[in-house]
């Protein structure tokens, strides 16, 4: 293959290319911003304090669940899990001010920044395109979707408590209420699928994650409290 052909391959496969050497970096499915980069993006997009606190708590839940799944042999990329959780509501402030679907808008932003895997997590954090009952491995998008359903504001709660809150805040029409109920049923299936791999229970998350506002700057992962 010619040098120009190798350069084109490098561009398409995210390979760093020089005429003397090819160095593999990361597949597109795992490329994600660092924690510090996520925090800068949250600030740059004017994320409101309560949305930031919620996002940080979702990150704690996602990493708690993800770390246990990895220990159980499930293949997950924890840095991608963290980035997706921190940024899942990146467009919520803009959507509150200007309208539009925050999941779709946030996914567009992260795609434009070159993070398609993070964009997919953001796009599907409200509603998974693949039903949890369908066969297939657990993915980072599944874990962030579930973690978001376990955090009311910045508190870890049960799925039932979270969906009571969602109905109260967003259930303006019978159609919306019906969709929320379908999402709750899907989330229960996802919860069963996730915890079928684990020795902990969904209730254990409430005591594993410290109370109070999430703080991504100082958090190094979930803290277990006994």
N, C-alpha and C positions, 0 to 999 in steps of 0.2 A: 504494500500500500504506500502511496506517495505521502510526502509530508503534509500536503494540503488535505489529502483524504483523512489522515490521522487527526488533523486539526478539526475537521468537520465532525468526526466521530467524537472527539473530546467534547465539543460543544453540545452534542445531543445526549451524551451519557454522563455529563458532569465529571469529566476527567480532566485533570490539569495536564496540559500538553506543552512540551517544548520539543524541538527537533531531536534532542538527545534522550529524552526520558518521558515516560508516561507514568503518572502517579495517581492511583485510584483514591477518590475522596469518599463520597457517600452517594448511595442511590437516592433518587428524588423522593422515594417513599420515607426517608428518614431525615432529610434536610430540614432543620428548624432553627429558629432564633434561640440564642441563649437566654437564660433568665434575665440578665441585665438588659438585653435587647428587648425582651418582652416588656419590661418595666418602662423602658424609654418609649415604646410604642403606645403603651397605656397612657402615658403622660402626653405624648404628641397628639393623641386623638381625644384629649380632654375627658378621659374617663372619670365620671363622677365618683366621689369617695365611697359611696355605698355600693356602687357597682364594682369598684376596685376591691373592696373588702369581700364581697360575694365571690369574685373571681379567684381571689387568693384562697378562700376557704374551699372552693371547688377543686382548686389545685391540690390542697391537702388531702381531700378525700380521694381524688383520682390517683395520687401517688401512694396512698395507703393501700388502696385496692390493688393498684398495679404492681406494687412491690411484692405483695403476697402472691399474686398470680405468677409473677416471674419466678419466685421461690418455688412455686408448685409446678414449674416447667412450661408455663405459657409464654410464647414468644411475643414480647412487647418492647417497644423502644421508649424507655422512661423519659429521656429528654423531650421527645415528641409529645408524650403524654402531658408533661409539665407545660410545655409551650401552648398546646391546644387548650388546656384548662385555663391558663392565665389569660388567653386571648379570646376565649369563646364569646365573650360579650364586648369585644373591642368596638363594635359599631352601635352599641346600645344607646350611648349618649346622643350620637348623631340621629338615630332613629326616633328617639324621644322628641328631639327638637324639630326634625324635618319629615317624619313619617318614613314608611318603608320597612321592609323586613330586615332586622338587624343581622340575622344569620346569613342571609344572602349577601348583604352589603359587606359584612366582615370577611366573608369568603372571597369576594372580589378584591378587597384590599390586599389580603395575604397572597392571593394568586399573583397580583401585580408586583408584589415584593419578591416573588420567586420562591414561595413556600406552599406548594400545592397540597402537601400532606396536612399541614396545619389548616389550610383553607377547607379541606374536606371535613375536618373535625368541627370547625366553626359552622359550616353549612348544615351539618347533621346533628348539632347539639340539641336542637329542639325536637326533631322528628327523624328517626332513622329510616333511610330508604330501604334497608333490608330488615325484614321482620326478625326479631330475635329468635323466633322458633325455627327459622330456616337453618339448615346445616351450614357449618362454616366456623372457622376459628374466631375467637374473640379478637377484636381490633382496638386500637387506641380510640377510635371514634366511638365505639361502644362504651368504653370506660368513662370517657368524658361526658357522654350523654347521660349515663347513669349517675355519675357524681353530681352533675347539675341538678338531677332530680332528688338528691339527698340534702341539698343545702337551701334553706329558706333564709333569705337575706345573708347573714354570715353565720348561721347556726346549723349544725348537722341535725337533721330530723329524719323521721321515717318517710317512706314513700307516701303513705297515707296522709301524713301531716303536710307534706309538700304539695300534694295535689288538692287538698282542701284550700290551701293558700292560693294556688293557681286558679281554682274555680272562683274564688272570691275576687281576685284581682282582674281576671281576664274573661270570665264567663258571662259576657254581655248578651249573648244570643243562644238559643237552643242549639244551633249548629256548632258554635264554639264549645259549648259545654259537652256536646257529644264527642267532639274531637279530643277534648281533654280527657274524657273517660276512656276513649280508645288508646290514648297515649299512656294512661295509667296502667291499663291492662298489658300493653306491650312492655312497659317498664317492669312490671312484676315478673313477666317471663324472662326478661333480661337479668333481673336480680337472681332468679333461680339458676339461670345458666352460669352467671359469674360465680356464685357461691357454691356451685356443685364442685368446683375445683379446690375450695378452701376449707380450712379447719376453723375459721372464724365465721360468725354469723352477721347478718346485716345490722343487728342491734349493737354488736361490738363496736361498730364505727363511731357510735355516739360517745363512747368513753375513750376511744383511741385518739380522737382528734381534739386538741385543746379548745376550750371555749374562747369567745372574744373575737374581735376583728382579725381577719386574715392579714398576715404581714409577709409578703413574698420576699421582701428585702432581707429579713432576718430569719425566715424559716429555712431549715435545712431538710425538712421532711416531716412526716407525721410523728407526733410524740405519743407514746402509749402511756395512759394513766391507769393506775390500778387502785 
